[in-house]
Amino acid sequence: MSKTSIKFDEEIASLYRVGDGQRASELAKGMDHDLKKMLFRGVHEVCRKRIDGGVSHVGYFDNPADIFRVVEQDAGYEAIWLSLNPLPDVPDGFTINVLRASPNRSTKDQYRRRTALLIDSDPVRANGEKRSNATDEEKRAALKQTEEIRKFLCNEMQWPKPILCDSGNGFHQRYEIDLPNDQTSEDLIRSLLSGLAAKFDNEKAHVDCGVFEANRVAKLPGTWARKAPESDGRPWRQSGVLEAPEREIELPASPGRPRQTIKELALEPVPRVLIESAIAQLPAPKTSTAGVELSENDQAKYEWLRNFLLEFKVPILAERARGKRLLLDIVCPWEAEHNSTTGDSSTSVWYVRGYGYGFSCKHSACAGEKRSWF
């Protein structure tokens, strides 16, 4: 399914009220580029998560048409995700362009190269429920953050323009890159996302700092976002491509006819040096609980938790407070074993004032074994 390219500014916020597919149908008219050219660089992993919490489905596809053929009559999925990066081969046990039930998916070590960098701006839910559909007002906050980040990267840092997507509840910027899948590249992307969060996060929108691994997935444009049951002001929405960079090409003149021009997709990889330059201009990740009043005893226990993570070299992605709970989003110590599909990218540890410590990871490898540090 393809989408039209439209101007990306505050005026388009009014488009995000529609939850019945009409918006997607209107945007599909006149699109010059298809999703295969935008998103596919070979064989990609596709993941389908069920609304009812049933077994996830996984497949490996080399084109979007076959994906939509499989899911277009399926009203029971919560989300359809596509891997950011291509795999070198279809894994054993799978057939190309076929989706099948599977609790497991690819690991990051199966990928050889990184071809996409995702910056995911998600609104903070005013109702305090992360697993809920966003309101129009909440989406506008994510849109504002997305535009601020794009201006910083493309205008100030001179990055090539990204593909801009509506993910259903938030917004995605997809930058073309060409990096090996190694620890250096992972650390580079992790540092960038953490720095962007430190600079642009606010009480209404935040950058997902967890999408730095090579096997990460993102909402497939054209599919639905059904994160939670629909409710008044919190509808299901269809995702889509809002804008793609393009250039005009002048065709040779024909006898008796003027020269014509056509538009083609113009995705340029962001050079590593520009990623490093952006990181150098970004602040260090937030490492405080500003605005939260702590007793001397609570402060000491919270600092013990931070020092515990630093001692064992567990990267801290972000720090935040939720009521009495002081949370640190981290890289899971068992991330190499992660093989499940989840929309929740953060692993967290926390200290609850007056109570104690806790740990949570949403991936099935950790959740299934009920792993705990404390």
Backbone hydrogen bonds in HBPLUS format (Angstrom, degrees):
<---DONOR---> <-ACCEPTOR-->    atom                        ^
c    i                          cat <-CA-CA->   ^        H-A-AA   ^      H-
h    n   atom  resd res      DA  || num        DHA   H-A  angle D-A-AA Bond
n    s   type  num  typ     dist DA aas  dist angle  dist       angle   num
A0004-THR N   A0027-LEU O   2.52 MM  23  5.06 125.2  1.81 125.6 142.8     1
A0006-ILE N   A0242-LEU O   2.77 MM 236  5.82 162.5  1.80 168.2 171.7     2
A0012-ILE N   A0009-ASP O   3.16 MM   3  6.04 154.3  2.23 124.4 129.0     3
A0013-ALA N   A0010-GLU O   3.08 MM   3  5.52 160.2  2.12 112.2 118.5     4
A0015-LEU N   A0012-ILE O   2.90 MM   3  5.44 160.0  1.94 117.3 123.9     5
A0016-TYR N   A0013-ALA O   3.21 MM   3  5.78 162.9  2.24 115.8 120.5     6
A0025-SER N   A0021-GLY O   3.09 MM   4  6.37 155.4  2.15 150.6 157.4     7
A0026-GLU N   A0022-GLN O   2.98 MM   4  6.26 156.8  2.03 152.5 158.2     8
A0027-LEU N   A0023-ARG O   2.90 MM   4  6.15 159.4  1.94 153.8 159.9     9
A0028-ALA N   A0024-ALA O   2.99 MM   4  6.05 133.8  2.21 140.4 151.5    10
A0029-LYS N   A0026-GLU O   3.36 MM   3  5.83 156.5  2.42 108.6 114.4    11
A0038-MET N   A0034-ASP O   3.36 MM   4  6.67 150.7  2.45 141.5 149.9    12
A0039-LEU N   A0035-LEU O   2.80 MM   4  5.76 173.2  1.80 162.8 162.7    13
A0040-PHE N   A0036-LYS O   3.08 MM   4  4.99 150.1  2.17 125.7 133.9    14
A0087-LEU N   A0043-VAL O   2.76 MM  44  5.57 163.8  1.79 166.3 170.6    15
A0044-HIS N   A0061-PHE O   2.80 MM  17  5.42 172.2  1.80 158.7 157.7    16
A0061-PHE N   A0044-HIS O   2.87 MM  17  5.42 152.7  1.95 160.7 159.6    17
A0083-SER N   A0045-GLU O   2.84 MM  38  5.15 154.0  1.90 153.0 157.0    18
A0046-VAL N   A0059-GLY O   2.79 MM  13  5.18 161.1  1.82 152.3 151.9    19
A0059-GLY N   A0046-VAL O   2.94 MM  13  5.18 147.0  2.05 148.3 153.3    20
A0047-CYS N   A0081-TRP O   2.92 MM  34  5.09 157.6  1.97 140.1 146.4    21
A0081-TRP N   A0047-CYS O   2.85 MM  34  5.09 164.8  1.87 150.4 155.4    22
A0048-ARG N   A0057-HIS O   2.78 MM   9  4.99 162.6  1.81 149.3 152.4    23
A0057-HIS N   A0048-ARG O   2.98 MM   9  4.99 165.5  2.00 145.6 150.4    24
A0049-LYS N   A0079-ALA O   3.09 MM  30  5.56 167.2  2.11 160.1 164.0    25
A0078-GLU N   A0049-LYS O   2.62 MM  29  5.47 165.8  1.64 153.1 158.4    26
A0053-GLY N   A0050-ARG O   3.28 MM   3  5.28 162.1  2.31 102.4 106.3    27
A0051-ILE N   A0076-GLY O   3.03 MM  25  5.79 172.2  2.04 148.1 146.8    28
A0102-SER N   A0056-SER O   2.85 MM  46  5.84 173.7  1.86 153.5 154.9    29
A0058-VAL N   A0100-ARG O   2.82 MM  42  5.60 156.4  1.88 162.6 156.2    30
A0100-ARG N   A0058-VAL O   3.04 MM  42  5.60 171.7  2.05 135.8 137.6    31
A0097-ASN N   A0060-TYR O   2.70 MM  37  5.63 164.9  1.72 152.9 154.0    32
A0067-ILE N   A0064-PRO O   3.01 MM   3  5.10 122.5  2.35  98.6 114.0    33
A0068-PHE N   A0064-PRO O   3.03 MM   4  6.36 164.9  2.06 164.3 166.3    34
A0069-ARG N   A0065-ALA O   2.97 MM   4  6.16 148.4  2.08 142.9 152.5    35
A0070-VAL N   A0066-ASP O   3.23 MM   4  6.36 145.0  2.36 135.3 142.5    36
A0070-VAL N   A0067-ILE O   3.06 MM   3  5.24 124.6  2.37  99.2 112.8    37
A0071-VAL N   A0067-ILE O   3.05 MM   4  6.37 155.5  2.11 151.9 158.9    38
A0072-GLU N   A0068-PHE O   2.83 MM   4  5.26 141.7  1.98 146.8 149.6    39
A0074-ASP N   A0071-VAL O   2.94 MM   3  5.02 162.7  1.97 113.9 118.2    40
A0226-ARG N   A0078-GLU O   2.92 MM 148  4.61 161.7  1.96 156.4 152.3    41
A0220-LEU N   A0080-ILE O   2.98 MM 140  5.94 167.4  2.00 152.0 150.9    42
A0082-LEU N   A0218-ALA O   2.80 MM 136  5.46 162.4  1.83 154.2 155.6    43
A0218-ALA N   A0082-LEU O   2.92 MM 136  5.46 155.2  1.99 137.7 142.6    44
A0084-LEU N   A0216-ARG O   3.08 MM 132  6.23 166.5  2.09 157.3 155.5    45
A0094-PHE N   A0091-PRO O   3.27 MM   3  5.98 153.3  2.34 141.0 141.6    46
A0105-ARG N   A0339-ASN O   2.64 MM 234  5.00 122.2  1.96 134.6 151.9    47
A0110-GLN N   A0107-THR O   3.14 MM   3  5.74 162.5  2.17 116.3 121.6    48
A0111-TYR N   A0108-LYS O   3.31 MM   3  5.84 166.5  2.33 113.4 117.4    49
A0181-ASN N   A0112-ARG O   2.84 MM  69  5.09 150.4  1.93 138.0 129.3    50
A0114-ARG N   A0179-LEU O   2.73 MM  65  5.10 165.5  1.75 159.1 160.3    51
A0179-LEU N   A0114-ARG O   3.09 MM  65  5.10 163.3  2.11 143.7 149.0    52
A0177-ILE N   A0115-THR O   3.09 MM  62  4.73 166.0  2.11 110.8 112.3    53
A0117-LEU N   A0175-TYR O   2.84 MM  58  5.04 152.7  1.91 148.0 155.7    54
A0175-TYR N   A0117-LEU O   2.89 MM  58  5.04 164.6  1.92 152.9 152.1    55
A0119-ILE N   A0173-GLN O   2.92 MM  54  5.10 155.8  1.98 149.4 156.3    56
A0173-GLN N   A0119-ILE O   2.95 MM  54  5.10 150.2  2.04 139.3 148.9    57
A0208-ASP N   A0120-ASP O   2.98 MM  88  5.53 159.5  2.02 156.9 163.6    58
A0121-SER N   A0171-PHE O   2.91 MM  50  5.34 163.0  1.93 168.8 169.4    59
A0171-PHE N   A0121-SER O   3.01 MM  50  5.34 163.4  2.03 152.5 158.0    60
A0122-ASP N   A0206-HIS O   2.97 MM  84  5.60 170.2  1.98 164.8 164.2    61
A0206-HIS N   A0122-ASP O   2.96 MM  84  5.60 161.9  2.00 156.3 161.3    62
A0124-VAL N   A0204-LYS O   2.85 MM  80  4.96 169.9  1.86 120.3 122.5    63
A0128-GLY N   A0125-ARG O   3.00 MM   3  5.40 163.0  2.03 113.7 118.0    64
A0139-LYS N   A0135-THR O   2.99 MM   4  6.24 155.0  2.05 147.7 154.4    65
A0140-ARG N   A0136-ASP O   2.99 MM   4  6.28 148.3  2.09 147.0 155.6    66
A0141-ALA N   A0137-GLU O   3.27 MM   4  6.62 145.2  2.40 142.4 150.5    67
A0142-ALA N   A0138-GLU O   3.28 MM   4  6.69 152.4  2.36 144.6 151.3    68
A0143-LEU N   A0139-LYS O   2.88 MM   4  6.15 151.5  1.96 149.3 158.1    69
A0144-LYS N   A0140-ARG O   2.94 MM   4  6.14 154.5  2.00 145.5 151.4    70
A0145-GLN N   A0141-ALA O   3.12 MM   4  6.40 158.3  2.16 145.1 150.3    71
A0146-THR N   A0142-ALA O   2.95 MM   4  6.14 157.3  2.00 145.6 152.2    72
A0147-GLU N   A0143-LEU O   3.02 MM   4  6.28 160.5  2.06 151.0 155.1    73
A0148-GLU N   A0144-LYS O   3.07 MM   4  6.30 155.5  2.14 145.9 152.7    74
A0149-ILE N   A0145-GLN O   2.96 MM   4  6.22 159.6  2.00 154.1 158.9    75
A0150-ARG N   A0146-THR O   2.94 MM   4  6.15 160.8  1.97 149.6 155.5    76
A0151-LYS N   A0147-GLU O   2.96 MM   4  6.12 158.0  2.01 148.0 153.3    77
A0152-PHE N   A0148-GLU O   3.10 MM   4  6.31 156.4  2.16 142.7 149.0    78
A0153-LEU N   A0149-ILE O   2.95 MM   4  6.21 168.5  1.96 158.2 160.1    79
A0154-CYS N   A0150-ARG O   2.79 MM   4  5.71 166.1  1.81 153.2 157.8    80
A0155-ASN N   A0151-LYS O   2.90 MM   4  5.08 142.7  2.04 123.4 135.4    81
A0156-GLU N   A0151-LYS O   3.25 MM   5  6.79 150.9  2.34 151.6 160.1    82
A0157-MET N   A0152-PHE O   3.01 MM   5  6.36 142.0  2.16 148.6 160.4    83
A0159-TRP N   A0153-LEU O   2.89 MM   6  5.58 162.0  1.92 138.2 140.6    84
A0163-ILE N   A0174-ARG O   3.01 MM  11  5.08 164.5  2.03 139.3 140.8    85
A0174-ARG N   A0163-ILE O   2.90 MM  11  5.08 165.1  1.92 151.1 155.9    86
A0164-LEU N   A0243-GLU O   2.88 MM  79  5.11 166.1  1.90 151.3 156.1    87
A0242-LEU N   A0164-LEU O   2.71 MM  78  5.42 162.2  1.74 150.4 155.6    88
A0243-GLU N   A0164-LEU O   3.29 MM  79  5.11 158.2  2.34 134.8 136.3    89
A0165-CYS N   A0172-HIS O   2.87 MM   7  4.94 167.9  1.88 148.5 150.9    90
A0172-HIS N   A0165-CYS O   2.85 MM   7  4.94 163.0  1.88 138.6 144.3    91
A0166-ASP N   A0240-GLY O   2.82 MM  74  5.28 162.0  1.85 161.2 167.0    92
A0240-GLY N   A0166-ASP O   2.95 MM  74  5.28 153.3  2.02 143.4 149.4    93
A0167-SER N   A0170-GLY O   3.01 MM   3  5.27 151.1  2.10 123.5 130.1    94
A0270-VAL N   A0176-GLU O   2.74 MM  94  6.17 151.0  1.83 152.0 151.8    95
A0186-GLU N   A0182-ASP O   3.07 MM   4  6.39 161.6  2.11 152.6 158.3    96
A0187-ASP N   A0183-GLN O   2.89 MM   4  6.06 164.3  1.91 152.0 155.8    97
A0188-LEU N   A0184-THR O   2.98 MM   4  6.14 149.0  2.08 141.5 150.5    98
A0189-ILE N   A0185-SER O   3.02 MM   4  6.29 164.9  2.04 155.3 157.1    99
A0190-ARG N   A0186-GLU O   2.92 MM   4  6.07 160.4  1.96 150.3 156.7   100
A0191-SER N   A0187-ASP O   2.93 MM   4  6.02 159.0  1.97 144.9 150.1   101
A0192-LEU N   A0188-LEU O   3.05 MM   4  6.31 154.9  2.12 145.0 152.0   102
A0193-LEU N   A0189-ILE O   3.01 MM   4  6.24 171.2  2.02 156.7 157.5   103
A0194-SER N   A0190-ARG O   3.00 MM   4  6.15 163.8  2.03 150.8 155.7   104
A0195-GLY N   A0191-SER O   2.92 MM   4  6.01 154.0  1.98 144.1 151.5   105
A0196-LEU N   A0192-LEU O   2.87 MM   4  6.16 158.1  1.92 154.3 160.3   106
A0197-ALA N   A0193-LEU O   2.96 MM   4  6.16 157.1  2.02 146.7 153.0   107
A0198-ALA N   A0194-SER O   2.98 MM   4  6.20 154.2  2.04 142.9 150.0   108
A0199-LYS N   A0195-GLY O   3.04 MM   4  6.29 142.7  2.19 142.8 152.4   109
A0200-PHE N   A0196-LEU O   2.80 MM   4  5.84 163.1  1.83 155.6 160.3   110
A0201-ASP N   A0197-ALA O   2.93 MM   4  4.95 152.9  2.01 130.6 135.3   111
A0202-ASN N   A0205-ALA O   3.04 MM   3  5.60 168.1  2.05 168.2 169.5   112
A0216-ARG N   A0213-GLU O   3.29 MM   3  5.67 159.4  2.34 117.7 117.5   113
A0223-THR N   A0220-LEU O   3.10 MM   3  5.92 158.0  2.15 149.5 152.1   114
A0222-GLY N   A0239-SER O   3.05 MM  17  5.07 139.4  2.22  90.9 102.7   115
A0239-SER N   A0223-THR O   2.82 MM  16  5.62 172.8  1.83 160.7 160.4   116
A0225-ALA N   A0237-ARG O   2.79 MM  12  5.50 161.2  1.83 168.4 174.9   117
A0231-SER N   A0234-ARG O   3.24 MM   3  5.11 157.7  2.29 120.5 126.9   118
A0234-ARG N   A0231-SER O   2.87 MM   3  5.11 162.8  1.90 126.9 131.3   119
A0266-ALA N   A0245-PRO O   2.94 MM  21  5.35 169.1  1.95 128.0 126.2   120
A0247-ARG N   A0264-GLU O   2.94 MM  17  5.61 153.1  2.01 154.6 163.2   121
A0264-GLU N   A0247-ARG O   2.93 MM  17  5.61 158.3  1.98 157.3 163.6   122
A0249-ILE N   A0262-ILE O   2.73 MM  13  5.31 158.7  1.77 157.7 165.0   123
A0262-ILE N   A0249-ILE O   2.86 MM  13  5.31 155.3  1.92 146.1 152.4   124
A0251-LEU N   A0260-GLN O   2.68 MM   9  5.42 169.8  1.69 167.9 171.6   125
A0257-ARG N   A0254-SER O   2.91 MM   3  5.23 162.1  1.94 138.0 136.0   126
A0274-LEU N   A0271-PRO O   2.98 MM   3  5.45 132.4  2.21 110.2 122.2   127
A0275-ILE N   A0271-PRO O   3.28 MM   4  6.73 148.4  2.38 148.3 157.4   128
A0275-ILE N   A0272-ARG O   3.03 MM   3  5.09 120.8  2.39  97.1 112.5   129
A0276-GLU N   A0272-ARG O   2.90 MM   4  6.24 162.5  1.94 158.3 163.0   130
A0277-SER N   A0273-VAL O   2.89 MM   4  6.06 146.3  2.01 136.7 146.4   131
A0278-ALA N   A0274-LEU O   3.02 MM   4  6.15 153.0  2.09 139.4 145.5   132
A0279-ILE N   A0275-ILE O   3.05 MM   4  6.36 161.0  2.09 150.9 155.7   133
A0280-ALA N   A0276-GLU O   3.06 MM   4  6.28 151.8  2.14 143.3 150.7   134
A0281-GLN N   A0278-ALA O   3.01 MM   3  5.20 137.7  2.20 101.2 113.3   135
A0282-LEU N   A0279-ILE O   3.12 MM   3  5.16 158.2  2.17 104.4 111.2   136
A0292-VAL N   A0289-THR O   3.05 MM   3  5.76 154.3  2.12 145.2 146.4   137
A0299-GLN N   A0295-SER O   2.87 MM   4  6.04 162.9  1.90 156.1 160.9   138
A0300-ALA N   A0296-GLU O   3.12 MM   4  6.25 153.1  2.19 139.2 145.9   139
A0301-LYS N   A0297-ASN O   3.09 MM   4  6.39 153.9  2.16 146.0 152.8   140
A0302-TYR N   A0298-ASP O   2.87 MM   4  6.08 156.7  1.92 152.5 159.1   141
A0303-GLU N   A0299-GLN O   2.96 MM   4  6.10 161.2  1.99 147.7 152.9   142
A0304-TRP N   A0300-ALA O   2.99 MM   4  6.18 142.8  2.13 137.2 147.5   143
A0305-LEU N   A0301-LYS O   3.19 MM   4  6.48 150.2  2.28 140.7 147.1   144
A0306-ARG N   A0302-TYR O   3.10 MM   4  6.51 159.0  2.14 151.2 156.2   145
A0307-ASN N   A0303-GLU O   2.91 MM   4  6.07 165.8  1.93 151.5 155.5   146
A0308-PHE N   A0304-TRP O   2.83 MM   4  5.98 143.7  1.96 142.8 153.4   147
A0309-LEU N   A0305-LEU O   3.14 MM   4  6.47 156.2  2.20 149.2 153.4   148
A0310-LEU N   A0306-ARG O   3.00 MM   4  6.32 161.0  2.03 150.5 156.2   149
A0311-GLU N   A0307-ASN O   2.80 MM   4  5.88 154.9  1.86 146.4 153.2   150
A0312-PHE N   A0308-PHE O   3.25 MM   4  6.47 152.6  2.33 143.8 149.5   151
A0314-VAL N   A0309-LEU O   2.87 MM   5  5.03 177.2  1.87 148.7 149.6   152
A0313-LYS N   A0310-LEU O   3.10 MM   3  4.83 161.4  2.14 101.0 104.7   153
A0331-VAL N   A0315-PRO O   3.18 MM  16  5.66 143.3  2.32 149.4 154.8   154
A0317-LEU N   A0329-ASP O   2.65 MM  12  5.34 156.7  1.70 151.4 158.0   155
A0318-ALA N   A0329-ASP O   3.39 MM  11  5.16 152.5  2.47 130.6 132.5   156
A0329-ASP N   A0318-ALA O   2.84 MM  11  5.16 150.1  1.93 144.0 153.0   157
A0320-ARG N   A0327-LEU O   2.97 MM   7  5.30 163.0  2.00 148.2 151.9   158
A0327-LEU N   A0320-ARG O   2.77 MM   7  5.30 148.3  1.87 153.6 162.7   159
A0322-ARG N   A0325-ARG O   2.76 MM   3  5.11 165.0  1.78 159.7 164.2   160
A0325-ARG N   A0322-ARG O   2.96 MM   3  5.11 155.6  2.02 129.9 127.6   161
A0353-ARG N   A0324-LYS O   3.07 MM  29  5.49 166.5  2.09 149.0 146.9   162
A0326-LEU N   A0351-TYR O   2.90 MM  25  5.29 172.1  1.91 150.0 152.6   163
A0351-TYR N   A0326-LEU O   2.98 MM  25  5.29 152.3  2.06 141.7 149.7   164
A0328-LEU N   A0349-VAL O   2.84 MM  21  5.46 161.0  1.88 165.8 166.5   165
A0349-VAL N   A0328-LEU O   3.06 MM  21  5.46 156.0  2.12 146.0 152.1   166
A0330-ILE N   A0347-THR O   2.68 MM  17  5.47 166.1  1.70 158.3 163.4   167
A0335-GLU N   A0332-CYS O   3.07 MM   3  5.08 147.0  2.19 121.6 117.0   168
A0337-GLU N   A0334-TRP O   2.91 MM   3  5.62 156.4  1.97 121.4 128.6   169
A0338-HIS N   A0335-GLU O   3.09 MM   3  5.15 158.8  2.13 105.1 111.9   170
A0348-SER N   A0360-SER O   2.96 MM  12  5.41 159.4  2.00 159.7 164.4   171
A0360-SER N   A0348-SER O   2.85 MM  12  5.41 153.8  1.92 165.1 166.0   172
A0350-TRP N   A0358-GLY O   2.97 MM   8  5.23 150.2  2.06 138.0 139.0   173
A0358-GLY N   A0350-TRP O   2.98 MM   8  5.23 141.4  2.13 142.0 143.9   174
A0352-VAL N   A0356-GLY O   2.75 MM   4  5.32 169.7  1.76 164.3 166.5   175
A0355-TYR N   A0352-VAL O   2.85 MM   3  5.30 155.2  1.91 143.3 140.6   176
A0356-GLY N   A0352-VAL O   3.18 MM   4  5.32 134.4  2.40 128.8 141.7   177
A0366-CYS N   A0363-HIS O   3.11 MM   3  5.64 134.2  2.33 111.3 122.0   178
A0367-ALA N   A0363-HIS O   2.81 MM   4  5.94 178.6  1.81 164.8 164.4   179
A0368-GLY N   A0364-SER O   2.71 MM   4  5.25 157.4  1.76 136.8 144.0   180
A0370-LYS N   A0366-CYS O   2.97 MM   4  6.01 110.8  2.46 136.7 154.7   181
A0371-ARG N   A0366-CYS O   3.29 MM   5  5.66 165.0  2.32 147.7 151.6   182
A0370-LYS N   A0367-ALA O   3.09 MM   3  4.82 147.0  2.20  93.7 103.7   183
